[in-house]
Each structure stands twice: as C-alpha cells, then as structure tokens.
Amino acid sequence: MAVKIAHLGPRGTFSEQAALAFQTWLQNHGGQESTLIAYPSILQAIQAVADEAVSLAIVPVENSIEGSVAVTLDTLWQLESLQIQQALVLPIRHNLITYASQPQAIETIYSHPQALGQCQQWLTQHCPQATLVPTRSTTESLQHLADHGTTAAIASTWAAQLYNLPVLAHTINDQPDNCTKFWVLSSQTATQGTHTSLAFSLPINAPGALLKPLEILARAQINLSRIESRPTKRSLGEYLFFLDLEASLDAAHTQDTLSALATCTEQIKLFGSYNTIAVPAQTPV
Ligand SMILES: O=C(O)C(=O)Cc1ccccc1
C-alpha cells in the first residue's frame, strides 16, 4: 500500500522537491510506493502525521543562511510523539519571478520568510523600493503575481516552469552554497543513524545550569553538530535547548549518556536517530 507523505504546498515548493527525492529513495530502498499530499502550512503538514491522516511529513528545519525554522522545532517539542526518520539536505536556488521587465519596476515582492531572508542583500541592491511580504510558502507567493508587472515572487525555477511564469533573475540567493535541511517525521520510533536530535529544558535559571549537560556530552566524547535555543513560551528569558548529537540511540554508550543528561535537565525529549541523504541540485521532472 502507498504511504502518504505530507509536505508544504501548493505544488512546486522546495519541501515538495525534498519529498520527491525521498519518494525516489523509498522506491529504491525496499520498493515502497508513496503519494505526496500538499498542506498550506508547515504546522499543518506536521499536525497531519500526529493526527494519523498521513504516515510521514517532510518539513524544513534549518537553512545554511537563515538558520532554524522555528515552527518545526517548536511543534516537535509540543507534539512529543513524533520522531525523525531521515534528514535530507537540498541545495536551494531562488529566482525572481515576475512579469516586470526590470527589478526597479517592482513594488511588492512575496515569498516565504526564509526565501526573503536568503535573498535580502540581492533585494536591497536591485529592488530597494520594494515592500517584502511574507507568505506561507514560496509557491503560495505565486498567487499574488499580477500580469501588469508591479509584483514579484521568489521561488524555484521548477515552480516557475510548473505554473508557466517568467523568471526575471536567476539564482538571487546571497550565498551560492545555500542549502536547507529537511526532516522526515513519523510516529514510529527511530533508534539508528549517524545523528540523534533531542531537546531539553533546565531545572533552574542559574550560572552553570547549561554547562552541566554540555559537560556530560563532552566527557562522553559525543560531538554536537548543532545547538539552538528557543523560548519555552512560559516566561521571558526561559529557554529550551535543541541539540543534534553525532551518536546513535541504539549504542549503549549513548543511552548511558542520556541517562546522565536526565539528571541535570528538567524535561528531555528524544526526537530519534537518523541518517542524512544529500539531494543533488536538479529540477524535478
Ligand atoms: O516555501 C517553500 O518552498 C518551502 O519548502 C519552505 C522553504 C523556503 C525557502 C527555503 C527552503 C524551504
């Protein structure tokens, strides 16, 4: 039976590109068939897995220029039940899609906040007059394009092709090696892989409170590939810490280290162990 995979829509998003790459991977590793289902927001795509409307969701988690995707981290913490089955790293190329004949004629530019952030230097240089308007996805922004040429959107060349829209400027991202990491989430336990993600809150707000968990990881010789703080949302100045460890949950040494971590954290949530697939830069067919 085909598994259902949720992603941010409408069709043509970078999330759908990641989902298509994962669909091919599933087919090639065990012959699993899958169908992709587009949701209007990242939150709704994640919620669909928690509600068992789909088996998997593919969501962006971190970009090499803009950093973390807050809604993904926050929702993972709130929902408790979801696990990371796989990570995918996708090269991201942004394009200015518009009927305008020159960037100076554009009054309003729509896109996902990550895309606007990843192109801010280019936009400041070429469209300083334009108002930037955030949308829920890069392809939602295409619905705002007016054919008189005072509006523009930022999305992939694939999205421009899908909707038959003109690209005025190609590869406008400020860094050529712009990449986004996506996580494949499901409610199945994930215990094996090169990386393990977790988050914790601290029992007290006092000097050294964060040092203790970090010291445990350092003594265990477990390398961190990421540490990120997010507000607990309980009160100003209180944080959750999201960590990616270079360790697998199925190793006894990792389990021992996590038991030690539990003694100096308030709440700790494990999001699973997973491997990473590097998706080549190419337009899906
Ligand atoms: O809006 C999209 O296309 C997404 O999939 C979210 C996103 C936006 C910008 C870079 C990477 C992912």
The ligand as a MOL file (V3000), in Angstrom:
LIG
                    3D

  0  0  0     0  0            999 V3000
M  V30 BEGIN CTAB
M  V30 COUNTS 12 12 0 0 0
M  V30 BEGIN ATOM
M  V30 1 O 8.2950 27.6040 0.6840 0
M  V30 2 C 8.9180 26.5840 0.2840 0
M  V30 3 O 9.1480 26.3270 -0.9060 0
M  V30 4 C 9.4330 25.6690 1.3000 0
M  V30 5 O 9.5020 24.4910 1.0860 0
M  V30 6 C 9.9840 26.3030 2.5510 0
M  V30 7 C 11.3350 26.8050 2.2120 0
M  V30 8 C 11.5040 28.1230 1.8250 0
M  V30 9 C 12.7820 28.5670 1.4780 0
M  V30 10 C 13.8590 27.7060 1.5110 0
M  V30 11 C 13.6620 26.3970 1.8880 0
M  V30 12 C 12.4050 25.9270 2.2440 0
M  V30 END ATOM
M  V30 BEGIN BOND
M  V30 1 2 1 2
M  V30 2 1 2 3
M  V30 3 1 2 4
M  V30 4 2 4 5
M  V30 5 1 4 6
M  V30 6 1 6 7
M  V30 7 1 7 8
M  V30 8 2 7 12
M  V30 9 2 8 9
M  V30 10 1 9 10
M  V30 11 2 10 11
M  V30 12 1 11 12
M  V30 END BOND
M  V30 END CTAB
M  END
